Amino acid sequence: MRRRAFLATAGALGVVGATPAFAGGHRVLHVRPGDSVQAAVDAVTGAGWTIVVHPGTYREVVNIPADKADLTLLGAGRDPRDAVVVYDNANGTQKPDGSGTYGTAGSATFTSAAPGLTVRGLTLANDWLRADHPDITGTQAVAAYVTGDRSSFTHVRLLAHQDTLFADTTALTAFDRQHYRDCYIEGDVDFVFGRATAVFERCHFHTLDRDVAFKPEGMVFAPSTARANPHGFLALRGRVTSGAQDGAYKIARPWVPSYETTARPSLVVRETELGPGIDAVAPYVNMREAYPWQSMRFREYRNTGPGAEITVPENRPQLTDTEAASHTRAAYLGDWRP
């Protein structure tokens, strides 16, 4: 309940009150409390705009279409907590028009298909809570659903429970790239998932405690990388902390979607501090027995902390030094330098 109390303070939403500003050749829109971030997005025409989001809580759904290329969303506060975009749809939430439920991707508070997106200094959250909706079984509630090549997030907080960050691609055959630097991402079940080529650099992942009798309580990652893609998720020089009991969480499980059964999920976690919340003995688990994690591309390299202790080597496949040279930010992002 703490997140709902923290975030549910938005005022009425109106239209963007600021007129476009032109600074240094860039077109800029300002969004202030009482304005709408989505209205600012809708006002953008062409590529290269910046939307400055001033401190406040904006309770709305934001959708950035593919034609808003090279858009920047910039939090104007000193801390990403100052500017919060939040809503509370879940997979199983009924749409107002009666056409059905939102589904996992449709539940997202923030959605972007725009290439060249840059987001800095914001909080993106979905504060839907299972306890408030015992009648809903589709409990995935996404904070951000991101597709589109060259999507960059820096000093962004991503908050939800199940399926917090859906890092995906524009098409099954696309290898769209995403970069997350110095971000804070929290959740419980599969809360970083999807088929994007995604680099998480110096990010802090935090697992939430769940009031359940079973273990594991959840998994940090659930990649669904296309078999043809040599690069999936790469987490480097970050840390994983937990609000749950020691050993209550797994690092990952492979997601092989029913619509892409040829997927071969890929995850490398390297030079990352794994706290005691991670099950060091068996850090990986299957999502479906037909797709065992051992047949996927899960590897670690030089991780530290109690959750990184290698007690059963076959449960913790490691990269060699030679192999590690192919799992770097530059190797994953190619000619893109965010």
KOLLUMKOL-745309 format. One record per residue (C-alpha): residue in three letters; x, y, z; chain. Coordinates in pm, 1 decimal. Example, Ala and Ser with C-alpha at 12.3 -4.5 7.8 and 13.67 -1.06 7.14 Angstrom:
2
+------+----------+----------+----------+------+
: code :        X :        Y :        Z : unit :
+------+----------+----------+----------+------+
:  ALA :   1230.0 :   -450.0 :    780.0 :    A :
:  SER :   1367.0 :   -106.0 :    714.0 :    A :
+------+----------+----------+----------+------+
//
This chain:
338
+------+----------+----------+----------+------+
: code :        X :        Y :        Z : unit :
+------+----------+----------+----------+------+
:  MET :      0.0 :      0.0 :      0.0 :    A :
:  ARG :    292.3 :    234.1 :     52.6 :    A :
:  ARG :    337.6 :    310.0 :   -316.9 :    A :
:  ARG :    -26.2 :    405.7 :   -366.8 :    A :
:  ALA :     -2.5 :    647.4 :    -73.7 :    A :
:  PHE :    319.2 :    790.4 :   -214.9 :    A :
:  LEU :    203.2 :    835.9 :   -571.5 :    A :
:  ALA :   -171.9 :    898.3 :   -569.4 :    A :
:  THR :   -158.1 :   1276.8 :   -533.6 :    A :
:  ALA :   -215.6 :   1396.0 :   -887.9 :    A :
:  GLY :   -439.5 :   1689.7 :   -956.6 :    A :
:  ALA :   -674.0 :   1733.3 :  -1248.3 :    A :
:  LEU :   -512.7 :   1701.4 :  -1588.0 :    A :
:  GLY :   -545.7 :   1976.1 :  -1843.0 :    A :
:  VAL :   -383.0 :   2069.1 :  -2169.7 :    A :
:  VAL :    -23.8 :   2178.6 :  -2195.2 :    A :
:  GLY :    -17.2 :   2542.3 :  -2099.3 :    A :
:  ALA :    326.5 :   2633.5 :  -2228.7 :    A :
:  THR :    391.6 :   2746.8 :  -2579.1 :    A :
:  PRO :    683.4 :   2586.3 :  -2764.8 :    A :
:  ALA :   1021.3 :   2732.6 :  -2677.9 :    A :
:  PHE :   1318.1 :   2733.1 :  -2911.6 :    A :
:  ALA :   1651.3 :   2693.3 :  -2735.2 :    A :
:  GLY :   1976.2 :   2619.0 :  -2907.4 :    A :
:  GLY :   1797.0 :   2504.8 :  -3220.0 :    A :
:  HIS :   1582.2 :   2256.3 :  -3025.7 :    A :
:  ARG :   1205.6 :   2271.0 :  -2991.2 :    A :
:  VAL :   1097.3 :   2249.0 :  -2626.0 :    A :
:  LEU :    761.7 :   2201.0 :  -2450.9 :    A :
:  HIS :    715.0 :   2240.4 :  -2075.9 :    A :
:  VAL :    468.2 :   2033.4 :  -1872.4 :    A :
:  ARG :    371.4 :   2153.7 :  -1525.1 :    A :
:  PRO :    127.9 :   2021.6 :  -1262.2 :    A :
:  GLY :   -221.1 :   2048.8 :  -1401.9 :    A :
:  ASP :    -89.3 :   1987.7 :  -1755.1 :    A :
:  SER :    -77.5 :   1655.4 :  -1939.2 :    A :
:  VAL :    237.2 :   1478.3 :  -2057.3 :    A :
:  GLN :     33.0 :   1303.3 :  -2326.5 :    A :
:  ALA :    -96.3 :   1635.3 :  -2455.3 :    A :
:  ALA :    264.2 :   1749.0 :  -2493.8 :    A :
:  VAL :    349.4 :   1431.6 :  -2684.6 :    A :
:  ASP :     48.9 :   1488.8 :  -2911.6 :    A :
:  ALA :    166.3 :   1845.3 :  -2978.6 :    A :
:  VAL :    504.1 :   1726.9 :  -3108.1 :    A :
:  THR :    541.0 :   1742.4 :  -3486.2 :    A :
:  GLY :    850.3 :   1597.6 :  -3643.8 :    A :
:  ALA :   1172.9 :   1477.9 :  -3486.1 :    A :
:  GLY :   1400.3 :   1623.1 :  -3221.3 :    A :
:  TRP :   1162.9 :   1773.8 :  -2965.9 :    A :
:  THR :   1225.8 :   1795.1 :  -2591.0 :    A :
:  ILE :    946.5 :   1773.3 :  -2333.2 :    A :
:  VAL :   1048.7 :   1908.4 :  -1992.7 :    A :
:  VAL :    837.2 :   1756.1 :  -1715.1 :    A :
:  HIS :    834.8 :   1978.0 :  -1407.3 :    A :
:  PRO :    807.6 :   1838.6 :  -1051.7 :    A :
:  GLY :    466.7 :   1691.1 :   -980.4 :    A :
:  THR :    262.4 :   1373.4 :  -1011.6 :    A :
:  TYR :     93.4 :   1314.0 :  -1346.1 :    A :
:  ARG :   -171.1 :   1041.8 :  -1318.1 :    A :
:  GLU :   -220.1 :    943.2 :  -1678.4 :    A :
:  VAL :   -124.6 :    694.6 :  -1946.5 :    A :
:  VAL :    142.5 :    817.7 :  -2188.8 :    A :
:  ASN :    182.9 :    668.8 :  -2536.2 :    A :
:  ILE :    460.1 :    783.6 :  -2770.7 :    A :
:  PRO :    400.7 :    661.6 :  -3128.6 :    A :
:  ALA :    672.0 :    568.8 :  -3375.1 :    A :
:  ASP :    646.3 :    896.9 :  -3567.4 :    A :
:  LYS :    775.6 :   1100.0 :  -3268.5 :    A :
:  ALA :   1138.0 :   1013.0 :  -3343.3 :    A :
:  ASP :   1433.6 :   1138.2 :  -3138.4 :    A :
:  LEU :   1207.9 :   1270.5 :  -2864.0 :    A :
:  THR :   1354.5 :   1359.0 :  -2522.8 :    A :
:  LEU :   1156.6 :   1352.3 :  -2198.5 :    A :
:  LEU :   1346.0 :   1534.8 :  -1929.1 :    A :
:  GLY :   1255.9 :   1559.8 :  -1561.8 :    A :
:  ALA :   1316.1 :   1914.5 :  -1441.0 :    A :
:  GLY :   1371.9 :   1823.9 :  -1074.5 :    A :
:  ARG :   1693.0 :   1748.0 :   -891.3 :    A :
:  ASP :   1582.9 :   1387.5 :   -834.1 :    A :
:  PRO :   1379.0 :   1147.6 :  -1051.9 :    A :
:  ARG :   1131.6 :   1122.2 :   -761.3 :    A :
:  ASP :   1032.6 :   1483.5 :   -826.3 :    A :
:  ALA :    844.7 :   1414.5 :  -1150.7 :    A :
:  VAL :    622.8 :   1104.7 :  -1148.8 :    A :
:  VAL :    409.0 :    959.9 :  -1428.5 :    A :
:  VAL :    179.8 :    691.9 :  -1281.9 :    A :
:  TYR :   -135.0 :    496.2 :  -1355.4 :    A :
:  ASP :   -295.7 :    171.8 :  -1239.8 :    A :
:  ASN :   -410.3 :    -55.3 :  -1522.7 :    A :
:  ALA :   -340.5 :   -428.6 :  -1510.4 :    A :
:  ASN :   -357.2 :   -707.9 :  -1766.9 :    A :
:  GLY :   -700.0 :   -805.1 :  -1637.0 :    A :
:  THR :   -842.9 :   -454.2 :  -1600.0 :    A :
:  GLN :  -1155.8 :   -406.9 :  -1809.8 :    A :
:  LYS :  -1139.1 :   -130.8 :  -2069.1 :    A :
:  PRO :  -1395.6 :    148.4 :  -2024.8 :    A :
:  ASP :  -1551.2 :     77.4 :  -2365.3 :    A :
:  GLY :  -1629.0 :   -283.4 :  -2271.4 :    A :
:  SER :  -1409.3 :   -427.0 :  -2548.0 :    A :
:  GLY :  -1217.9 :   -654.3 :  -2312.3 :    A :
:  THR :   -914.9 :   -628.4 :  -2088.8 :    A :
:  TYR :   -595.7 :   -434.3 :  -2149.0 :    A :
:  GLY :   -356.5 :   -730.1 :  -2165.9 :    A :
:  THR :      0.0 :   -713.1 :  -2045.2 :    A :
:  ALA :    140.4 :   -462.0 :  -2295.9 :    A :
:  GLY :   -177.7 :   -255.7 :  -2286.3 :    A :
:  SER :   -153.9 :   -216.2 :  -1909.5 :    A :
:  ALA :    158.0 :      0.9 :  -1937.9 :    A :
:  THR :    158.6 :    346.1 :  -1785.5 :    A :
:  PHE :    427.3 :    453.8 :  -2034.3 :    A :
:  THR :    452.3 :    313.9 :  -2387.1 :    A :
:  SER :    697.4 :    413.1 :  -2657.6 :    A :
:  ALA :    756.4 :    283.2 :  -3008.7 :    A :
:  ALA :    961.8 :    586.7 :  -3110.7 :    A :
:  PRO :   1318.4 :    537.3 :  -3237.5 :    A :
:  GLY :   1581.1 :    749.9 :  -3068.8 :    A :
:  LEU :   1381.2 :    805.7 :  -2750.7 :    A :
:  THR :   1567.3 :    959.6 :  -2454.2 :    A :
:  VAL :   1420.9 :    966.8 :  -2102.5 :    A :
:  ARG :   1608.4 :   1125.8 :  -1810.9 :    A :
:  GLY :   1531.5 :   1204.3 :  -1450.9 :    A :
:  LEU :   1173.1 :   1073.4 :  -1428.7 :    A :
:  THR :    976.4 :    814.2 :  -1233.9 :    A :
:  LEU :    751.1 :    585.3 :  -1439.7 :    A :
:  ALA :    519.5 :    376.8 :  -1223.9 :    A :
:  ASN :    223.5 :    143.6 :  -1220.9 :    A :
:  ASP :     72.0 :    141.1 :   -872.0 :    A :
:  TRP :   -190.7 :   -128.6 :   -934.6 :    A :
:  LEU :   -197.9 :   -366.1 :   -637.6 :    A :
:  ARG :   -310.7 :   -728.5 :   -626.4 :    A :
:  ALA :   -457.2 :   -686.9 :   -279.6 :    A :
:  ASP :   -696.8 :   -418.6 :   -403.8 :    A :
:  HIS :   -828.2 :   -638.0 :   -687.6 :    A :
:  PRO :   -869.4 :   -999.7 :   -567.7 :    A :
:  ASP :  -1113.3 :  -1064.1 :   -854.1 :    A :
:  ILE :   -849.1 :   -999.1 :  -1123.6 :    A :
:  THR :   -624.5 :  -1291.9 :  -1217.6 :    A :
:  GLY :   -425.9 :  -1112.0 :  -1489.3 :    A :
:  THR :   -198.4 :   -935.4 :  -1243.0 :    A :
:  GLN :     72.1 :   -812.4 :  -1478.8 :    A :
:  ALA :     83.8 :   -433.2 :  -1445.5 :    A :
:  VAL :    355.4 :   -270.8 :  -1656.9 :    A :
:  ALA :    525.2 :     57.8 :  -1574.3 :    A :
:  ALA :    698.6 :     96.0 :  -1913.4 :    A :
:  TYR :    654.6 :    -88.6 :  -2243.0 :    A :
:  VAL :    942.7 :     12.6 :  -2469.6 :    A :
:  THR :   1006.0 :    -76.6 :  -2833.6 :    A :
:  GLY :   1189.2 :    117.4 :  -3100.5 :    A :
:  ASP :   1561.3 :    119.1 :  -3170.4 :    A :
:  ARG :   1800.0 :    343.1 :  -2972.6 :    A :
:  SER :   1580.2 :    393.2 :  -2665.1 :    A :
:  SER :   1782.9 :    542.2 :  -2380.2 :    A :
:  PHE :   1691.7 :    580.0 :  -2012.5 :    A :
:  THR :   1918.4 :    755.4 :  -1761.2 :    A :
:  HIS :   1846.6 :    817.8 :  -1391.5 :    A :
:  VAL :   1494.1 :    682.3 :  -1435.8 :    A :
:  ARG :   1295.3 :    502.5 :  -1165.6 :    A :
:  LEU :   1068.6 :    220.8 :  -1288.9 :    A :
:  LEU :    822.9 :    101.9 :  -1024.0 :    A :
:  ALA :    561.5 :   -174.6 :  -1029.8 :    A :
:  HIS :    517.0 :   -530.6 :   -908.4 :    A :
:  GLN :    473.3 :   -793.1 :  -1181.4 :    A :
:  ASP :    624.9 :   -712.8 :  -1523.8 :    A :
:  THR :    758.8 :   -366.9 :  -1438.4 :    A :
:  LEU :    965.9 :   -313.6 :  -1753.3 :    A :
:  PHE :    867.1 :   -470.2 :  -2085.0 :    A :
:  ALA :   1182.9 :   -419.5 :  -2293.6 :    A :
:  ASP :   1067.8 :   -541.4 :  -2632.7 :    A :
:  THR :   1111.3 :   -485.5 :  -3006.7 :    A :
:  THR :    893.9 :   -338.7 :  -3280.4 :    A :
:  ALA :    867.7 :   -675.4 :  -3458.2 :    A :
:  LEU :    960.2 :  -1039.8 :  -3400.9 :    A :
:  THR :   1243.0 :  -1002.4 :  -3652.2 :    A :
:  ALA :   1375.8 :   -669.7 :  -3517.0 :    A :
:  PHE :   1681.1 :   -644.7 :  -3289.8 :    A :
:  ASP :   1595.3 :   -304.3 :  -3141.9 :    A :
:  ARG :   1848.1 :   -170.4 :  -2889.9 :    A :
:  GLN :   1783.8 :    -15.8 :  -2550.6 :    A :
:  HIS :   2019.2 :    131.1 :  -2292.2 :    A :
:  TYR :   1947.5 :    188.8 :  -1922.8 :    A :
:  ARG :   2208.3 :    374.3 :  -1717.1 :    A :
:  ASP :   2196.0 :    447.3 :  -1342.4 :    A :
:  CYS :   1830.5 :    343.2 :  -1326.4 :    A :
:  TYR :   1634.9 :    200.8 :  -1032.7 :    A :
:  ILE :   1397.3 :    -82.9 :  -1122.5 :    A :
:  GLU :   1180.4 :   -264.0 :   -869.2 :    A :
:  GLY :    919.4 :   -537.2 :   -881.3 :    A :
:  ASP :    853.1 :   -899.9 :   -799.6 :    A :
:  VAL :    760.8 :  -1142.9 :  -1082.4 :    A :
:  ASP :    957.4 :  -1128.3 :  -1411.1 :    A :
:  PHE :    991.4 :   -756.7 :  -1362.9 :    A :
:  VAL :   1245.2 :   -703.1 :  -1642.9 :    A :
:  PHE :   1130.6 :   -899.3 :  -1947.6 :    A :
:  GLY :   1110.2 :   -898.3 :  -2326.9 :    A :
:  ARG :   1312.6 :   -964.8 :  -2642.6 :    A :
:  ALA :   1504.6 :   -636.3 :  -2685.7 :    A :
:  THR :   1879.9 :   -607.7 :  -2702.0 :    A :
:  ALA :   1904.0 :   -421.4 :  -2372.4 :    A :
:  VAL :   2206.2 :   -305.9 :  -2172.4 :    A :
:  PHE :   2154.5 :   -223.8 :  -1803.7 :    A :
:  GLU :   2458.3 :    -29.4 :  -1686.8 :    A :
:  ARG :   2506.7 :     52.9 :  -1316.3 :    A :
:  CYS :   2137.5 :    -14.4 :  -1253.6 :    A :
:  HIS :   1987.2 :   -100.8 :   -915.2 :    A :
:  PHE :   1731.0 :   -383.3 :   -922.3 :    A :
:  HIS :   1519.9 :   -425.4 :   -608.5 :    A :
:  THR :   1293.7 :   -721.3 :   -536.9 :    A :
:  LEU :    980.4 :   -663.2 :   -331.4 :    A :
:  ASP :    851.7 :   -881.2 :    -51.1 :    A :
:  ARG :    534.5 :  -1073.9 :   -130.2 :    A :
:  ASP :    282.8 :  -1205.9 :    119.2 :    A :
:  VAL :    293.6 :  -1560.8 :    -19.1 :    A :
:  ALA :    373.3 :  -1898.2 :    133.1 :    A :
:  PHE :    573.1 :  -2033.0 :   -162.5 :    A :
:  LYS :    924.4 :  -1982.5 :   -295.0 :    A :
:  PRO :   1054.7 :  -1840.2 :   -512.8 :    A :
:  GLU :    861.0 :  -1520.1 :   -466.9 :    A :
:  GLY :    971.3 :  -1405.3 :   -809.7 :    A :
:  MET :   1241.9 :  -1353.5 :  -1068.3 :    A :
:  VAL :   1431.2 :  -1038.8 :  -1170.0 :    A :
:  PHE :   1466.8 :  -1116.6 :  -1542.9 :    A :
:  ALA :   1258.9 :  -1306.6 :  -1798.2 :    A :
:  PRO :   1420.1 :  -1250.6 :  -2140.1 :    A :
:  SER :   1254.4 :  -1377.4 :  -2458.5 :    A :
:  THR :   1539.0 :  -1311.4 :  -2702.3 :    A :
:  ALA :   1491.4 :  -1421.0 :  -3063.7 :    A :
:  ARG :   1710.2 :  -1718.6 :  -3152.9 :    A :
:  ALA :   1869.4 :  -1523.7 :  -3438.7 :    A :
:  ASN :   1969.3 :  -1235.2 :  -3210.2 :    A :
:  PRO :   2322.8 :  -1282.4 :  -3071.2 :    A :
:  HIS :   2251.7 :  -1033.2 :  -2791.3 :    A :
:  GLY :   1972.3 :  -1025.0 :  -2533.6 :    A :
:  PHE :   1987.1 :   -865.9 :  -2188.5 :    A :
:  LEU :   2320.6 :   -751.8 :  -2043.9 :    A :
:  ALA :   2337.3 :   -630.8 :  -1682.9 :    A :
:  LEU :   2676.7 :   -494.4 :  -1587.2 :    A :
:  ARG :   2829.0 :   -322.9 :  -1285.8 :    A :
:  GLY :   2494.4 :   -297.8 :  -1106.7 :    A :
:  ARG :   2343.1 :   -442.2 :   -791.4 :    A :
:  VAL :   2044.8 :   -647.0 :   -681.9 :    A :
:  THR :   1890.7 :   -583.9 :   -340.0 :    A :
:  SER :   1579.5 :   -729.7 :   -182.1 :    A :
:  GLY :   1301.6 :   -650.9 :     61.0 :    A :
:  ALA :   1224.1 :  -1021.3 :     89.3 :    A :
:  GLN :   1380.1 :  -1308.3 :    281.7 :    A :
:  ASP :   1723.9 :  -1437.1 :    192.6 :    A :
:  GLY :   1715.9 :  -1665.2 :   -108.1 :    A :
:  ALA :   1354.1 :  -1580.3 :   -195.8 :    A :
:  TYR :   1430.1 :  -1467.4 :   -551.6 :    A :
:  LYS :   1583.5 :  -1611.4 :   -866.9 :    A :
:  ILE :   1797.7 :  -1413.8 :  -1106.6 :    A :
:  ALA :   1593.2 :  -1524.1 :  -1405.4 :    A :
:  ARG :   1375.1 :  -1767.0 :  -1589.9 :    A :
:  PRO :   1349.1 :  -1797.0 :  -1969.8 :    A :
:  TRP :   1033.0 :  -1673.7 :  -2137.8 :    A :
:  VAL :    946.6 :  -1855.6 :  -2459.7 :    A :
:  PRO :    620.0 :  -1693.3 :  -2569.6 :    A :
:  SER :    345.5 :  -1897.4 :  -2732.8 :    A :
:  TYR :    366.9 :  -1662.1 :  -3032.3 :    A :
:  GLU :    745.2 :  -1716.6 :  -3073.7 :    A :
:  THR :    831.1 :  -2070.5 :  -2969.3 :    A :
:  THR :   1168.5 :  -2053.7 :  -3146.2 :    A :
:  ALA :   1296.2 :  -1792.5 :  -2896.9 :    A :
:  ARG :   1621.0 :  -1869.4 :  -2716.0 :    A :
:  PRO :   1642.7 :  -1625.5 :  -2423.9 :    A :
:  SER :   1977.6 :  -1461.3 :  -2356.6 :    A :
:  LEU :   2095.9 :  -1298.6 :  -2032.3 :    A :
:  VAL :   2442.5 :  -1206.4 :  -1909.9 :    A :
:  VAL :   2489.2 :  -1066.5 :  -1559.4 :    A :
:  ARG :   2844.6 :   -950.2 :  -1500.6 :    A :
:  GLU :   3041.0 :   -758.8 :  -1239.9 :    A :
:  THR :   2720.0 :   -711.1 :  -1044.3 :    A :
:  GLU :   2664.0 :   -726.2 :   -668.6 :    A :
:  LEU :   2399.1 :   -987.3 :   -588.9 :    A :
:  GLY :   2254.5 :   -948.5 :   -240.4 :    A :
:  PRO :   2131.8 :  -1227.1 :    -13.5 :    A :
:  GLY :   1780.5 :  -1207.9 :   -159.7 :    A :
:  ILE :   1905.1 :  -1411.0 :   -458.5 :    A :
:  ASP :   1906.8 :  -1790.1 :   -425.9 :    A :
:  ALA :   2276.8 :  -1862.7 :   -465.7 :    A :
:  VAL :   2234.3 :  -2240.1 :   -488.3 :    A :
:  ALA :   1978.0 :  -2239.1 :   -771.1 :    A :
:  PRO :   1952.0 :  -1887.4 :   -917.8 :    A :
:  TYR :   1764.3 :  -1992.6 :  -1233.4 :    A :
:  VAL :   1433.1 :  -2171.3 :  -1280.9 :    A :
:  ASN :   1214.2 :  -2285.1 :  -1570.0 :    A :
:  MET :    901.9 :  -2102.6 :  -1675.7 :    A :
:  ARG :    788.8 :  -2413.6 :  -1865.4 :    A :
:  GLU :    946.7 :  -2756.0 :  -1842.7 :    A :
:  ALA :    948.6 :  -2779.1 :  -2223.7 :    A :
:  TYR :   1205.1 :  -2496.7 :  -2230.8 :    A :
:  PRO :   1464.9 :  -2567.5 :  -1959.9 :    A :
:  TRP :   1685.6 :  -2278.5 :  -1858.3 :    A :
:  GLN :   1995.8 :  -2493.2 :  -1914.9 :    A :
:  SER :   1924.1 :  -2488.0 :  -2289.6 :    A :
:  MET :   1913.4 :  -2108.7 :  -2294.6 :    A :
:  ARG :   2189.9 :  -1848.6 :  -2303.8 :    A :
:  PHE :   2224.5 :  -1763.6 :  -1934.9 :    A :
:  ARG :   2573.2 :  -1668.4 :  -1816.4 :    A :
:  GLU :   2747.5 :  -1480.6 :  -1535.5 :    A :
:  TYR :   3087.8 :  -1321.1 :  -1499.1 :    A :
:  ARG :   3273.8 :  -1193.9 :  -1192.6 :    A :
:  ASN :   2966.6 :  -1119.3 :   -984.5 :    A :
:  THR :   3004.4 :  -1051.5 :   -613.1 :    A :
:  GLY :   2797.0 :  -1068.1 :   -295.3 :    A :
:  PRO :   2624.6 :  -1351.1 :   -107.8 :    A :
:  GLY :   2382.0 :  -1410.7 :   -393.1 :    A :
:  ALA :   2674.8 :  -1472.5 :   -629.3 :    A :
:  GLU :   2841.5 :  -1747.3 :   -426.6 :    A :
:  ILE :   2904.3 :  -2052.1 :   -644.8 :    A :
:  THR :   2815.0 :  -2362.3 :   -444.8 :    A :
:  VAL :   2672.0 :  -2576.9 :   -726.5 :    A :
:  PRO :   2875.9 :  -2487.1 :  -1037.1 :    A :
:  GLU :   2638.6 :  -2650.3 :  -1286.0 :    A :
:  ASN :   2365.4 :  -2413.8 :  -1165.1 :    A :
:  ARG :   2574.7 :  -2105.2 :  -1236.6 :    A :
:  PRO :   2724.5 :  -2111.3 :  -1588.2 :    A :
:  GLN :   3010.7 :  -1863.2 :  -1613.1 :    A :
:  LEU :   3170.8 :  -1681.7 :  -1904.0 :    A :
:  THR :   3537.8 :  -1730.6 :  -1967.7 :    A :
:  ASP :   3753.4 :  -1419.1 :  -1998.0 :    A :
:  THR :   3757.1 :  -1466.6 :  -2374.3 :    A :
:  GLU :   3380.1 :  -1501.0 :  -2391.9 :    A :
:  ALA :   3330.4 :  -1197.6 :  -2168.0 :    A :
:  ALA :   3502.2 :   -978.8 :  -2428.0 :    A :
:  SER :   3197.4 :  -1031.6 :  -2653.3 :    A :
:  HIS :   2948.7 :   -925.0 :  -2386.3 :    A :
:  THR :   3007.0 :   -552.9 :  -2347.0 :    A :
:  ARG :   2802.2 :   -239.6 :  -2400.8 :    A :
:  ALA :   2983.5 :   -171.1 :  -2728.6 :    A :
:  ALA :   2927.0 :   -523.6 :  -2858.1 :    A :
:  TYR :   2554.9 :   -510.6 :  -2781.6 :    A :
:  LEU :   2483.4 :   -157.1 :  -2903.5 :    A :
:  GLY :   2707.9 :   -157.9 :  -3211.3 :    A :
:  ASP :   2729.5 :    177.8 :  -3388.0 :    A :
:  TRP :   2499.3 :    346.3 :  -3134.5 :    A :
:  ARG :   2674.9 :    540.0 :  -2856.7 :    A :
:  PRO :   2411.6 :    667.7 :  -2610.5 :    A :
+------+----------+----------+----------+------+
//
